[in-house]
Amino acid sequence: MLIFYPRLPNGNVLWSCDNCDNTAQVSFSETTAVALYCSCNRKTNPQCNDDWYNKGLHLKRIPMENRNSYQRKNKRY
């Protein structure tokens, strides 16, 4: 499962913790599927979004023949 958060009129994404009522605005234009660390449980929430990025699940949905070009295209450094 992947959770998509609403985009605000200013372009930011409105994240909310699935364990408490904390919220935050995230300024990242490429996706609305975000995961942030929350002090309520000292974990990144929601776990499914964290797994999506940090366990490489997003790469498993990209066909093998396209992965190398996708990774080169999306490097940020």
N, CA, C and O atoms as CSV, one atom per row, in Angstrom:
chain,resi,resn,atom,element,x,y,z
A,1,MET,N,N,0.838,-1.170,0.000
A,1,MET,CA,C,0.000,0.000,0.000
A,1,MET,C,C,0.887,1.238,0.000
A,1,MET,O,O,1.984,1.225,0.559
A,2,LEU,N,N,0.418,2.283,-0.615
A,2,LEU,CA,C,1.119,3.552,-0.662
A,2,LEU,C,C,0.100,4.646,-0.356
A,2,LEU,O,O,-0.989,4.670,-0.929
A,3,ILE,N,N,0.464,5.551,0.553
A,3,ILE,CA,C,-0.448,6.619,0.951
A,3,ILE,C,C,-0.019,7.913,0.267
A,3,ILE,O,O,1.137,8.325,0.366
A,4,PHE,N,N,-0.957,8.548,-0.425
A,4,PHE,CA,C,-0.723,9.830,-1.072
A,4,PHE,C,C,-1.416,10.914,-0.257
A,4,PHE,O,O,-2.587,10.784,0.100
A,5,TYR,N,N,-0.682,11.983,0.031
A,5,TYR,CA,C,-1.219,13.084,0.826
A,5,TYR,C,C,-1.656,14.218,-0.084
A,5,TYR,O,O,-1.188,14.325,-1.218
A,6,PRO,N,N,-2.561,15.072,0.413
A,6,PRO,CA,C,-3.064,16.171,-0.433
A,6,PRO,C,C,-2.008,17.244,-0.667
A,6,PRO,O,O,-1.163,17.514,0.187
A,7,ARG,N,N,-2.081,17.837,-1.831
A,7,ARG,CA,C,-1.202,18.958,-2.160
A,7,ARG,C,C,-1.952,20.256,-1.834
A,7,ARG,O,O,-3.120,20.415,-2.190
A,8,LEU,N,N,-1.276,21.164,-1.162
A,8,LEU,CA,C,-1.851,22.442,-0.783
A,8,LEU,C,C,-1.751,23.437,-1.937
A,8,LEU,O,O,-0.980,23.220,-2.872
A,9,PRO,N,N,-2.516,24.520,-1.884
A,9,PRO,CA,C,-2.456,25.531,-2.950
A,9,PRO,C,C,-1.050,26.105,-3.169
A,9,PRO,O,O,-0.727,26.534,-4.277
A,10,ASN,N,N,-0.220,26.116,-2.132
A,10,ASN,CA,C,1.148,26.646,-2.273
A,10,ASN,C,C,2.114,25.625,-2.886
A,10,ASN,O,O,3.296,25.924,-3.059
A,11,GLY,N,N,1.622,24.422,-3.217
A,11,GLY,CA,C,2.454,23.394,-3.838
A,11,GLY,C,C,3.043,22.404,-2.862
A,11,GLY,O,O,3.549,21.362,-3.277
A,12,ASN,N,N,2.992,22.702,-1.565
A,12,ASN,CA,C,3.513,21.782,-0.560
A,12,ASN,C,C,2.551,20.616,-0.362
A,12,ASN,O,O,1.375,20.698,-0.716
A,13,VAL,N,N,3.064,19.541,0.204
A,13,VAL,CA,C,2.262,18.370,0.531
A,13,VAL,C,C,1.963,18.414,2.024
A,13,VAL,O,O,2.859,18.668,2.829
A,14,LEU,N,N,0.715,18.169,2.397
A,14,LEU,CA,C,0.327,18.169,3.805
A,14,LEU,C,C,0.400,16.748,4.345
A,14,LEU,O,O,-0.486,15.933,4.086
A,15,TRP,N,N,1.459,16.452,5.095
A,15,TRP,CA,C,1.662,15.144,5.727
A,15,TRP,C,C,0.992,15.145,7.084
A,15,TRP,O,O,0.963,16.171,7.763
A,16,SER,N,N,0.452,14.002,7.487
A,16,SER,CA,C,-0.066,13.843,8.841
A,16,SER,C,C,0.360,12.471,9.346
A,16,SER,O,O,0.355,11.486,8.607
A,17,CYS,N,N,0.726,12.432,10.613
A,17,CYS,CA,C,1.176,11.176,11.220
A,17,CYS,C,C,-0.010,10.237,11.368
A,17,CYS,O,O,-1.095,10.665,11.762
A,18,ASP,N,N,0.187,8.960,11.055
A,18,ASP,CA,C,-0.892,7.993,11.202
A,18,ASP,C,C,-0.958,7.429,12.618
A,18,ASP,O,O,-1.777,6.554,12.898
A,19,ASN,N,N,-0.090,7.929,13.524
A,19,ASN,CA,C,-0.074,7.464,14.902
A,19,ASN,C,C,-0.551,8.545,15.875
A,19,ASN,O,O,-1.010,8.224,16.971
A,20,CYS,N,N,-0.451,9.804,15.496
A,20,CYS,CA,C,-0.887,10.914,16.348
A,20,CYS,C,C,-1.481,12.001,15.453
A,20,CYS,O,O,-1.755,11.740,14.282
A,21,ASP,N,N,-1.682,13.187,15.964
A,21,ASP,CA,C,-2.294,14.244,15.151
A,21,ASP,C,C,-1.284,15.266,14.633
A,21,ASP,O,O,-1.681,16.352,14.213
A,22,ASN,N,N,0.006,14.949,14.653
A,22,ASN,CA,C,1.020,15.856,14.121
A,22,ASN,C,C,0.868,16.006,12.614
A,22,ASN,O,O,0.529,15.052,11.914
A,23,THR,N,N,1.123,17.211,12.125
A,23,THR,CA,C,1.098,17.487,10.688
A,23,THR,C,C,2.337,18.283,10.316
A,23,THR,O,O,2.976,18.898,11.169
A,24,ALA,N,N,2.665,18.264,9.040
A,24,ALA,CA,C,3.791,19.044,8.535
A,24,ALA,C,C,3.571,19.302,7.059
A,24,ALA,O,O,2.906,18.531,6.367
A,25,GLN,N,N,4.141,20.403,6.589
A,25,GLN,CA,C,4.124,20.693,5.160
A,25,GLN,C,C,5.464,20.281,4.578
A,25,GLN,O,O,6.519,20.634,5.106
A,26,VAL,N,N,5.413,19.534,3.491
A,26,VAL,CA,C,6.616,19.049,2.828
A,26,VAL,C,C,6.697,19.717,1.465
A,26,VAL,O,O,5.755,19.645,0.675
A,27,SER,N,N,7.815,20.362,1.191
A,27,SER,CA,C,7.974,21.017,-0.112
A,27,SER,C,C,8.813,20.130,-1.019
A,27,SER,O,O,10.034,20.268,-1.095
A,28,PHE,N,N,8.136,19.222,-1.704
A,28,PHE,CA,C,8.774,18.310,-2.639
A,28,PHE,C,C,7.812,18.120,-3.792
A,28,PHE,O,O,6.737,17.545,-3.619
A,29,SER,N,N,8.180,18.585,-4.936
A,29,SER,CA,C,7.223,18.665,-6.032
A,29,SER,C,C,6.997,17.367,-6.798
A,29,SER,O,O,6.033,17.279,-7.558
A,30,GLU,N,N,7.839,16.368,-6.631
A,30,GLU,CA,C,7.740,15.178,-7.476
A,30,GLU,C,C,6.720,14.148,-7.014
A,30,GLU,O,O,6.257,13.350,-7.829
A,31,THR,N,N,6.358,14.137,-5.756
A,31,THR,CA,C,5.428,13.119,-5.278
A,31,THR,C,C,4.608,13.638,-4.115
A,31,THR,O,O,4.988,14.607,-3.458
A,32,THR,N,N,3.483,12.991,-3.863
A,32,THR,CA,C,2.711,13.287,-2.658
A,32,THR,C,C,2.724,12.093,-1.715
A,32,THR,O,O,2.008,12.079,-0.714
A,33,ALA,N,N,3.537,11.092,-2.034
A,33,ALA,CA,C,3.712,9.930,-1.157
A,33,ALA,C,C,4.957,10.186,-0.315
A,33,ALA,O,O,6.076,9.903,-0.743
A,34,VAL,N,N,4.753,10.720,0.879
A,34,VAL,CA,C,5.875,11.082,1.738
A,34,VAL,C,C,5.831,10.289,3.029
A,34,VAL,O,O,4.785,9.775,3.424
A,35,ALA,N,N,6.983,10.199,3.680
A,35,ALA,CA,C,7.104,9.560,4.984
A,35,ALA,C,C,8.076,10.396,5.808
A,35,ALA,O,O,9.191,10.673,5.366
A,36,LEU,N,N,7.661,10.791,6.991
A,36,LEU,CA,C,8.487,11.624,7.860
A,36,LEU,C,C,8.658,10.988,9.225
A,36,LEU,O,O,7.805,10.227,9.683
A,37,TYR,N,N,9.776,11.311,9.874
A,37,TYR,CA,C,10.031,10.881,11.248
A,37,TYR,C,C,9.099,11.653,12.174
A,37,TYR,O,O,8.956,12.869,12.041
A,38,CYS,N,N,8.469,10.957,13.106
A,38,CYS,CA,C,7.606,11.612,14.087
A,38,CYS,C,C,8.096,11.279,15.486
A,38,CYS,O,O,8.463,10.139,15.773
A,39,SER,N,N,8.098,12.278,16.348
A,39,SER,CA,C,8.586,12.093,17.713
A,39,SER,C,C,7.617,11.296,18.583
A,39,SER,O,O,7.996,10.846,19.665
A,40,CYS,N,N,6.383,11.115,18.138
A,40,CYS,CA,C,5.404,10.397,18.961
A,40,CYS,C,C,5.800,8.943,19.183
A,40,CYS,O,O,5.588,8.401,20.268
A,41,ASN,N,N,6.368,8.315,18.172
A,41,ASN,CA,C,6.788,6.916,18.312
A,41,ASN,C,C,8.227,6.696,17.860
A,41,ASN,O,O,8.712,5.566,17.811
A,42,ARG,N,N,8.905,7.808,17.528
A,42,ARG,CA,C,10.303,7.763,17.091
A,42,ARG,C,C,10.510,6.847,15.888
A,42,ARG,O,O,11.490,6.107,15.805
A,43,LYS,N,N,9.566,6.920,14.968
A,43,LYS,CA,C,9.626,6.130,13.742
A,43,LYS,C,C,9.230,7.002,12.565
A,43,LYS,O,O,8.686,8.094,12.733
A,44,THR,N,N,9.510,6.504,11.384
A,44,THR,CA,C,9.069,7.177,10.169
A,44,THR,C,C,7.677,6.685,9.835
A,44,THR,O,O,7.438,5.480,9.748
A,45,ASN,N,N,6.764,7.617,9.649
A,45,ASN,CA,C,5.368,7.289,9.401
A,45,ASN,C,C,4.901,7.905,8.097
A,45,ASN,O,O,5.345,9.002,7.757
A,46,PRO,N,N,4.037,7.259,7.363
A,46,PRO,CA,C,3.561,5.899,7.542
A,46,PRO,C,C,4.627,4.886,7.107
A,46,PRO,O,O,5.421,5.152,6.205
A,47,GLN,N,N,4.628,3.755,7.746
A,47,GLN,CA,C,5.631,2.726,7.484
A,47,GLN,C,C,5.592,2.247,6.039
A,47,GLN,O,O,6.636,1.956,5.454
A,48,CYS,N,N,4.403,2.163,5.460
A,48,CYS,CA,C,4.304,1.674,4.080
A,48,CYS,C,C,5.021,2.615,3.108
A,48,CYS,O,O,5.662,2.150,2.166
A,49,ASN,N,N,4.923,3.918,3.321
A,49,ASN,CA,C,5.631,4.849,2.443
A,49,ASN,C,C,7.130,4.785,2.681
A,49,ASN,O,O,7.911,4.893,1.735
A,50,ASP,N,N,7.544,4.611,3.936
A,50,ASP,CA,C,8.960,4.465,4.245
A,50,ASP,C,C,9.525,3.224,3.549
A,50,ASP,O,O,10.603,3.282,2.957
A,51,ASP,N,N,8.811,2.119,3.618
A,51,ASP,CA,C,9.242,0.881,2.952
A,51,ASP,C,C,9.326,1.073,1.439
A,51,ASP,O,O,10.235,0.549,0.794
A,52,TRP,N,N,8.387,1.818,0.877
A,52,TRP,CA,C,8.344,2.056,-0.565
A,52,TRP,C,C,9.667,2.609,-1.063
A,52,TRP,O,O,10.192,2.162,-2.082
A,53,TYR,N,N,10.207,3.590,-0.335
A,53,TYR,CA,C,11.458,4.219,-0.757
A,53,TYR,C,C,12.692,3.516,-0.201
A,53,TYR,O,O,13.627,3.244,-0.954
A,54,ASN,N,N,12.718,3.218,1.079
A,54,ASN,CA,C,13.942,2.736,1.718
A,54,ASN,C,C,14.207,1.245,1.558
A,54,ASN,O,O,15.336,0.797,1.756
A,55,LYS,N,N,13.200,0.482,1.209
A,55,LYS,CA,C,13.412,-0.944,0.921
A,55,LYS,C,C,13.432,-1.212,-0.578
A,55,LYS,O,O,13.484,-2.364,-1.009
A,56,GLY,N,N,13.391,-0.140,-1.372
A,56,GLY,CA,C,13.503,-0.274,-2.816
A,56,GLY,C,C,12.272,-0.832,-3.510
A,56,GLY,O,O,12.364,-1.307,-4.642
A,57,LEU,N,N,11.122,-0.782,-2.850
A,57,LEU,CA,C,9.919,-1.329,-3.470
A,57,LEU,C,C,9.535,-0.570,-4.731
A,57,LEU,O,O,8.937,-1.148,-5.639
A,58,HIS,N,N,9.869,0.721,-4.802
A,58,HIS,CA,C,9.553,1.489,-6.009
A,58,HIS,C,C,10.323,0.969,-7.212
A,58,HIS,O,O,9.846,1.078,-8.342
A,59,LEU,N,N,11.497,0.408,-6.993
A,59,LEU,CA,C,12.281,-0.141,-8.103
A,59,LEU,C,C,11.723,-1.465,-8.606
A,59,LEU,O,O,11.910,-1.811,-9.772
A,60,LYS,N,N,11.045,-2.204,-7.747
A,60,LYS,CA,C,10.482,-3.488,-8.155
A,60,LYS,C,C,9.323,-3.302,-9.124
A,60,LYS,O,O,8.948,-4.239,-9.829
A,61,ARG,N,N,8.757,-2.110,-9.165
A,61,ARG,CA,C,7.644,-1.849,-10.074
A,61,ARG,C,C,8.125,-1.328,-11.421
A,61,ARG,O,O,7.334,-1.175,-12.353
A,62,ILE,N,N,9.415,-1.056,-11.520
A,62,ILE,CA,C,9.992,-0.585,-12.776
A,62,ILE,C,C,10.566,-1.798,-13.509
A,62,ILE,O,O,11.337,-2.552,-12.915
A,63,PRO,N,N,10.217,-2.008,-14.771
A,63,PRO,CA,C,10.744,-3.164,-15.501
A,63,PRO,C,C,12.272,-3.198,-15.478
A,63,PRO,O,O,12.923,-2.156,-15.553
A,64,MET,N,N,12.832,-4.387,-15.374
A,64,MET,CA,C,14.281,-4.577,-15.278
A,64,MET,C,C,15.045,-3.813,-16.343
A,64,MET,O,O,16.066,-3.192,-16.049
A,65,GLU,N,N,14.563,-3.851,-17.575
A,65,GLU,CA,C,15.293,-3.226,-18.670
A,65,GLU,C,C,15.323,-1.694,-18.552
A,65,GLU,O,O,16.128,-1.045,-19.220
A,66,ASN,N,N,14.457,-1.110,-17.714
A,66,ASN,CA,C,14.408,0.348,-17.565
A,66,ASN,C,C,15.036,0.857,-16.264
A,66,ASN,O,O,15.158,2.068,-16.084
A,67,ARG,N,N,15.432,-0.023,-15.367
A,67,ARG,CA,C,15.908,0.403,-14.044
A,67,ARG,C,C,17.173,1.245,-14.092
A,67,ARG,O,O,17.246,2.273,-13.419
A,68,ASN,N,N,18.170,0.838,-14.867
A,68,ASN,CA,C,19.426,1.592,-14.902
A,68,ASN,C,C,19.210,3.002,-15.408
A,68,ASN,O,O,19.750,3.948,-14.834
A,69,SER,N,N,18.439,3.167,-16.464
A,69,SER,CA,C,18.199,4.509,-16.980
A,69,SER,C,C,17.382,5.330,-15.986
A,69,SER,O,O,17.598,6.536,-15.865
A,70,TYR,N,N,16.458,4.706,-15.280
A,70,TYR,CA,C,15.650,5.397,-14.279
A,70,TYR,C,C,16.534,5.883,-13.128
A,70,TYR,O,O,16.399,7.021,-12.678
A,71,GLN,N,N,17.435,5.023,-12.654
A,71,GLN,CA,C,18.302,5.393,-11.537
A,71,GLN,C,C,19.252,6.517,-11.935
A,71,GLN,O,O,19.470,7.440,-11.149
A,72,ARG,N,N,19.816,6.460,-13.126
A,72,ARG,CA,C,20.720,7.536,-13.583
A,72,ARG,C,C,19.960,8.850,-13.702
A,72,ARG,O,O,20.462,9.902,-13.308
A,73,LYS,N,N,18.771,8.789,-14.236
A,73,LYS,CA,C,17.969,9.985,-14.451
A,73,LYS,C,C,17.567,10.658,-13.140
A,73,LYS,O,O,17.433,11.881,-13.095
A,74,ASN,N,N,17.375,9.880,-12.072
A,74,ASN,CA,C,16.851,10.414,-10.820
A,74,ASN,C,C,17.897,10.612,-9.731
A,74,ASN,O,O,17.535,10.867,-8.582
A,75,LYS,N,N,19.183,10.502,-10.056
A,75,LYS,CA,C,20.221,10.780,-9.057
A,75,LYS,C,C,20.175,12.242,-8.680
A,75,LYS,O,O,19.950,13.095,-9.538
A,76,ARG,N,N,20.382,12.543,-7.422
A,76,ARG,CA,C,20.252,13.919,-6.926
A,76,ARG,C,C,21.578,14.538,-6.516
A,76,ARG,O,O,21.578,15.629,-5.946
A,77,TYR,N,N,22.690,13.902,-6.776
A,77,TYR,CA,C,23.967,14.504,-6.370
A,77,TYR,C,C,24.901,14.646,-7.513
A,77,TYR,O,O,26.017,15.134,-7.340
